[in-house]
Amino acid sequence: MTDTTARPAVAGRTVLIAGATSAAGRAVASALTDAGAHVIAVGSNAERLRGLAAEVPGAETYVCDLGDFAQVTALAEAVRADHGPIDGLIHLVGGWRGGGGLAGQSDEDWDFLHTHVVTTLRNTTRAFNDDLLASPAGRLAIVSSVSVDKPAPGGANYAAAKAAAETWTRAVGQGFAKASTDAAAVIFVVRALAGLETELATAVGGLWDVPAASVNNSRVLLAPPAS
């Protein structure tokens, strides 16, 4: 009997997850692999990447300091040589630093957040932008925070870094639109990502189910499922 079950649209796509060893990264890697995508998992910790590889068979792992553009450029070259160009870039590098009111927004915390939230995004999008433009279904996604809409003094560093990442992503999306390609940039927004890993993974996989123009430069709020 013929199997008429439709394959997910992401099946066969090569998707790179930056910051793949986080709980969210593992959930996305697992969901995409189960859907038939070819997952490239990138992180800075080799031991944690080995754990991910054991948890998500089929995921290809690469160690890279995504805050170093020379390393990211070398990563892009290696991935293309090993697997060809990518069809998706899911940026999940981040971290939280905050508290102490405005006076507590230290330079050390700002440097950490800027590097993890903004610099890694700038580096990966610049290195892989041509891949996404050339793909018949290129997708870029990041995770941002509701704090961008209502920043507080104790989280000013964090909200500012997330706002910068959103602006950068919208610029990439505008470039996609001007190029008239089937590529899209999407911002997922959360109050807190912990507990929403499954929702994020589902939303990421669904990006390939819809036309790029319908989601490009969109800002999508993720919330827990209604009980």
RAHU-V780334 format. One record per backbone hydrogen bond with DSSP energy under -0.5 kcal/mol. NH is the residue of the N-H (numbers start at 0). CO is the residue of the C=O. E is the energy in kcal/mol with one decimal. If there is no record, write none. Layout:
nh=NH co=CO e=E
nh=NH co=CO e=E
This chain:
nh=3 co=1 e=-0.7
nh=10 co=7 e=-1.7
nh=11 co=35 e=-2.5
nh=12 co=9 e=-2.2
nh=14 co=12 e=-0.7
nh=14 co=37 e=-2.5
nh=15 co=87 e=-3.1
nh=16 co=39 e=-3.0
nh=17 co=15 e=-0.6
nh=17 co=89 e=-2.5
nh=18 co=16 e=-0.5
nh=18 co=41 e=-1.8
nh=19 co=16 e=-0.6
nh=19 co=41 e=-2.3
nh=21 co=18 e=-1.0
nh=25 co=21 e=-2.6
nh=26 co=22 e=-2.0
nh=27 co=23 e=-2.6
nh=28 co=24 e=-2.7
nh=29 co=25 e=-2.4
nh=30 co=26 e=-2.4
nh=31 co=27 e=-2.7
nh=32 co=28 e=-2.2
nh=33 co=29 e=-2.5
nh=34 co=30 e=-1.5
nh=35 co=32 e=-1.6
nh=36 co=31 e=-2.7
nh=37 co=12 e=-3.4
nh=38 co=36 e=-0.8
nh=39 co=14 e=-2.9
nh=40 co=38 e=-0.6
nh=40 co=59 e=-3.6
nh=41 co=16 e=-2.6
nh=41 co=39 e=-0.6
nh=42 co=61 e=-1.8
nh=45 co=43 e=-0.6
nh=48 co=44 e=-2.0
nh=49 co=45 e=-2.0
nh=50 co=46 e=-1.8
nh=51 co=47 e=-2.0
nh=52 co=48 e=-2.5
nh=53 co=49 e=-1.8
nh=54 co=50 e=-1.8
nh=55 co=51 e=-3.0
nh=58 co=55 e=-2.1
nh=59 co=38 e=-2.8
nh=61 co=40 e=-2.3
nh=63 co=42 e=-2.5
nh=65 co=63 e=-1.1
nh=67 co=64 e=-1.9
nh=68 co=66 e=-0.6
nh=71 co=67 e=-2.1
nh=72 co=68 e=-2.7
nh=73 co=69 e=-2.1
nh=74 co=70 e=-2.4
nh=75 co=71 e=-2.7
nh=76 co=72 e=-2.0
nh=77 co=73 e=-2.3
nh=78 co=74 e=-3.0
nh=79 co=75 e=-2.3
nh=80 co=76 e=-2.1
nh=81 co=77 e=-2.3
nh=82 co=78 e=-3.2
nh=83 co=78 e=-0.7
nh=83 co=79 e=-1.5
nh=86 co=13 e=-3.8
nh=87 co=13 e=-1.5
nh=88 co=138 e=-2.8
nh=89 co=15 e=-2.9
nh=90 co=88 e=-0.7
nh=90 co=140 e=-3.0
nh=91 co=17 e=-3.0
nh=91 co=89 e=-0.8
nh=98 co=153 e=-3.6
nh=103 co=99 e=-1.0
nh=103 co=100 e=-0.8
nh=104 co=101 e=-1.6
nh=105 co=103 e=-1.8
nh=109 co=105 e=-2.2
nh=110 co=106 e=-2.8
nh=111 co=107 e=-2.1
nh=112 co=108 e=-2.6
nh=113 co=109 e=-3.1
nh=114 co=110 e=-2.2
nh=115 co=111 e=-2.6
nh=116 co=112 e=-3.0
nh=117 co=112 e=-0.8
nh=117 co=113 e=-1.2
nh=118 co=113 e=-2.9
nh=119 co=114 e=-1.6
nh=121 co=117 e=-2.8
nh=122 co=118 e=-2.8
nh=123 co=119 e=-2.2
nh=124 co=120 e=-2.5
nh=125 co=121 e=-2.1
nh=126 co=122 e=-2.1
nh=127 co=123 e=-2.0
nh=128 co=124 e=-1.1
nh=131 co=127 e=-1.9
nh=132 co=128 e=-2.5
nh=133 co=129 e=-2.0
nh=134 co=130 e=-1.6
nh=137 co=134 e=-0.7
nh=137 co=181 e=-0.8
nh=138 co=86 e=-1.8
nh=139 co=183 e=-2.6
nh=140 co=88 e=-2.2
nh=141 co=185 e=-1.8
nh=142 co=90 e=-0.6
nh=143 co=187 e=-3.9
nh=145 co=189 e=-1.9
nh=147 co=144 e=-1.6
nh=148 co=145 e=-1.2
nh=149 co=145 e=-1.1
nh=154 co=151 e=-1.6
nh=155 co=152 e=-1.3
nh=158 co=154 e=-3.0
nh=159 co=155 e=-2.4
nh=160 co=156 e=-2.2
nh=161 co=157 e=-2.5
nh=162 co=158 e=-2.5
nh=163 co=159 e=-2.1
nh=164 co=160 e=-2.1
nh=165 co=161 e=-2.3
nh=166 co=162 e=-2.4
nh=167 co=163 e=-2.5
nh=168 co=164 e=-2.3
nh=169 co=165 e=-2.5
nh=170 co=166 e=-1.9
nh=171 co=167 e=-2.1
nh=172 co=168 e=-2.5
nh=173 co=169 e=-2.4
nh=174 co=170 e=-1.9
nh=175 co=171 e=-2.1
nh=176 co=172 e=-2.4
nh=177 co=173 e=-2.5
nh=178 co=174 e=-1.7
nh=179 co=175 e=-0.5
nh=179 co=176 e=-1.2
nh=180 co=175 e=-1.4
nh=182 co=180 e=-1.4
nh=183 co=137 e=-1.8
nh=185 co=139 e=-2.7
nh=186 co=217 e=-2.4
nh=187 co=141 e=-2.8
nh=187 co=185 e=-0.6
nh=188 co=219 e=-3.2
nh=189 co=143 e=-1.7
nh=195 co=192 e=-2.8
nh=199 co=195 e=-2.7
nh=200 co=196 e=-2.5
nh=201 co=197 e=-2.4
nh=202 co=198 e=-2.4
nh=203 co=199 e=-2.8
nh=204 co=200 e=-2.2
nh=205 co=201 e=-1.8
nh=206 co=202 e=-0.5
nh=206 co=203 e=-1.5
nh=207 co=204 e=-1.1
nh=208 co=205 e=-1.6
nh=209 co=206 e=-0.6
nh=213 co=210 e=-1.1
nh=214 co=210 e=-0.6
nh=214 co=211 e=-1.6
nh=215 co=211 e=-2.2
nh=216 co=184 e=-2.5
nh=217 co=184 e=-0.8
nh=217 co=214 e=-1.8
nh=219 co=186 e=-3.1
nh=220 co=218 e=-0.5
nh=221 co=188 e=-3.2
